[in-house]
């Protein structure tokens, strides 16, 4: 099955010097300017509602100046604290707008967890050569 990915929305930039993005300059489609206080509130403060408004990890890294691993860890912590941050492999992170979006994300995570478990079991069965 082949998916044709739609082009990502173009961010509007303000008066950032030299074309560099700053938190004060960037506006995601349909949102207000992203501020330093939003960054301090966590990743969920930078996200929009609905899968159609997903924000790619690379853009979150550019907005926050954080390493991608740090962002993923922060998202994990926010989820465990009750934030309904969803993700899909095509588009990025978003706040669930519907129960269907929330449930689809949870199903996807369970599927990936099962794949990791099967792989771990295969490794345990494999012979060690050394």
Beta strands, then each sheet from edge to edge (+ up, - down):
strand 1: 12-13
strand 2: 26-27
strand 3: 85-88
strand 4: 92-95
sheet 1: 1+ 2-
sheet 2: 3+ 4-
end
